[in-house]
Amino acid sequence: MAKLQANPYTLTSTHDTLTPLRIARSAVSGTDAEEAAFTRWFDAQRSRFAMAVRRIELDALVGWSTVPGTGDIRHDSGKFFRIEGLEVHFPNRPVKSWQQPIINQPEVGILGLLVKEIGGVLHCLVQVKGEPGNHRGLQLCPTVQATRSNYTKVHGGASVPYLEYFRDITRHRVLADVRQSEQGAWFRQKRNRNMVIEVDGDVEVLDGFRWMTLGLIHRLLRREDLVNMDFRTVLSCLPFAGPDLGAVLPAGEDHLRAALTASCDERSGSLHAMSDILSWITEVRTRTEVSTREVPLGGLPEWHRSPEKISHRSGLFFDVIGVDVRSGGREVDAWTQPMIAPVGTGLVAFLVTRLLGVLHVLVHVRAEPGYLDVVELAPTVQCTPDNYTILPPAARPPFVDEVLGAAPEQVRFETLLSEEGGRFYHALNRYLIVEVSPGAGFEHPDFRWLTLHQLADLLRHSHYVNVQARSLVACLHSLCAGRPR
Amino acid sequence: MAKLQANPYTLTSTHDTLTPLRIARSAVSGTDAEEAAFTRWFDAQRSRFAMAVRRIELDALVGWSTVPGTGDIRHDSGKFFRIEGLEVHFPNRPVKSWQQPIINQPEVGILGLLVKEIGGVLHCLVQVKGEPGNHRGLQLCPTVQATRSNYTKVHGGASVPYLEYFRDITRHRVLADVRQSEQGAWFRQKRNRNMVIEVDGDVEVLDGFRWMTLGLIHRLLRREDLVNMDFRTVLSCLPFAGPDLGAVLPAGEDHLRAALTASCDERSGSLHAMSDILSWITEVRTRTEVSTREVPLGGLPEWHRSPEKISHRSGLFFDVIGVDVRSGGREVDAWTQPMIAPVGTGLVAFLVTRLLGVLHVLVHVRAEPGYLDVVELAPTVQCTPDNYTILPPAARPPFVDEVLGAAPEQVRFETLLSEEGGRFYHALNRYLIVEVSPGAGFEHPDFRWLTLHQLADLLRHSHYVNVQARSLVACLHSLCAGRPR
């Protein structure tokens, strides 16, 4: 072999332990004054980004057609998304098969958060934006949320601000970059690329954007329906786990906070070794029999199309509706689109417990028809309680009573948050974190207690943690440093 | 909240650092005497497991039919696998689209290795087995290789020995348990569950099975066409990475071996941080445009069906053939089946280099039509050189010349190994590990230098490392302790 040349390479740490500390420092940085300043700014934005949304008949959608023969609803460009029918078989479940409408949106969009050190503290560039499905208008969003149709300009609108930072990442530091699934009950194999990119240089702050510390964002996460789903999922992908976070995060007098900090450090150990968790997921993926196939939306026996909506004969689950949107602050000024409008308010909760001083989260390995790889880790409870009135009692999910019957002092986080307002109309879920005493009663083959550092490890990869659980992970992070409840 | 009960839980280390040391100890345990004893035993097996394989016409297959209309080939039970047509579109590649036959086998089988400490050293329960596609008859296989049809007894044969250890793992230690893809050029979304299970108690050793150390297996991996593909992929999933392996593995006078040991330890660092590797994979998965759709096998314009085979008009790539099998040591005694018979011998190679004393492997992020998630990490070179005679020059893969033109002293591993003989007929690849000097010339957007501990980290998850690269990872492990070449 030829003699080795002078080696121009340098090696780096394979795992970055500095970034988690910087993230923790940002998380302890929010103040009452900053929150008050935010509120004034946010209120001032409302007038600039007005959006009028009106429900319209499905046949009144412009640029969208019902395909003859199948009844599927599609955009005339063939882009954006389609609403189709799906037949689902779960041969080993109480409800063995059903048919339902589902959104088919094969494109992978970008949910991007730009971060930057300002005064030695990481700040996030946050955007104020309205979506047609929002219950209360404006929400806090990540820097960029763009479908592929969006950034390749299928709709002919304005370009997406700051997108260039996420299209060419070679010049920036990547803190997170992973494709994650979205609602597997409503989307067929939808994924978005969740990115957190750190920049050094000057960044122009456009109207409707603002730099905020994680501490401030964590405070705002407790406000009802303010931080949108896209932002929550990106936040959950931040590497908020590592050694020595305790040096930054105040323990305070709250045992929960110390247990959270310990839970972010793999040196604290965990109830289950990671190899056992991965084996459990493999096992459930192998034993869960699920099959799906496309069927015509117009031929679903339990679903009825009226001029206003496609709905289940029970009136439960969700409707497919049409909306007309007029907007001042979007890429285009007016459009119509179909949406999914869930019936009822959902319940999304983690049970958490302290095991030998380390917080553990009870995760559920859950199959949804739209998942690419059978199952993902989900909240302890994720359901719309009303739906179970017509389903067999065996279908009622475990641990609902532990959540609904929790004493006030057990409830460590609770707020109403909504799912993505670009596709879902008034899709509200009550998100809760409920602390329970360790003990018997939580043994179940489809549930395991995981630490936060184990969840952080899984969140670096696709197909492991579902979107509702990711929202709750962001909420858990907010308890690491935020004001105690 | 109710007062905490006495806590009955104990926490464990999230990441097991003892198992890699035990694996390394097993890897240094092979002796010349053990190898000689193996050879005598193996030769004695030949007479017991005779298998006669004869090529037959496709219409002579028994229990298999050509579906009228489509020309697809399927088993009359609807189980096992089907051979269908696939149309593939890669709009941004030199070859933008093609049609080909492909095996559709949606079931997830088990490739299981039973391990046990004997005299303080981990031993693997290895099986001798013939498959109809084998070039030379018997091979060394993992303890269990069972398709789901196999272990649910669709073919009505004998039960699979030792399967019970892999069906109920709660009483055993799990060293590896992950679903991994197989050949994405020949299989549509095929995956097998790769499992390594450690048992404590007595295990009866049946005829054709034998306990062997990893050291002995690593020696045998250098023999031509002996260790089968299923065994190689399971071996690659062993957690052969951790700190302090240098205390067990002899450094010797070979710089390569010390660099391999350092490469197994994440404290050695790496050229790229793991977050950058994951971001690179996400980026390529997002930018690679690939779409596939099922088409009738009988309607592929470039493929011709004769009585003996379905072949490409060029005579290249592969044929679909039929075989008649008579066996003494299989679940059933005689059967016929279709197989894929590749044309020519493939080339599968890793370029490796020492960067500051740490071995790095040049991996290629590769798209194949059968992958579930667009791309996987592949060997530096994976191709059948003959096929490129009819393709545009731009389609010729990078780094082929570095492999084919390597000086003898650069070649650290070389042997002829075959792909799975249950589906592929005489599918031989030349597997090589070639050491190169670090330097320029290896910069390419689809290639990165990774350490072994980074590969081990990715191998705990599905969809990252393809089956050819997994074979080479097993070959690399064999260099950690085996006799120097």
Interface residues (C-beta under 8 A of the other chain):
Chain A: M1 A2 K3 L4 Q5 N7 P8 Y9 T10 L11 T12 S13 T14 H15 D16 V108 I169 V174 L175 A176 D177 V178 R179 R193 P239 E266 S268 G269 S270 L271 H272 A273 M274 S275 D276 L278 S279 T282 E283 R285 T286 R354 L355 L356 V358 L372 D373 A407 E409 Q410 E435 S437 P438 G439 T451 H453 Q454 R460 H461 S462 H463
Chain B: M1 A2 K3 L4 Q5 N7 P8 Y9 T10 L11 T12 S13 T14 H15 D16 V108 I169 V174 L175 A176 D177 V178 R179 R193 P239 E266 S268 G269 S270 L271 H272 A273 M274 S275 D276 L278 S279 T282 E283 R285 T286 R354 L355 L356 V358 L372 D373 A407 E409 Q410 E435 V436 S437 P438 G439 T451 H453 Q454 R460 H461 S462 H463
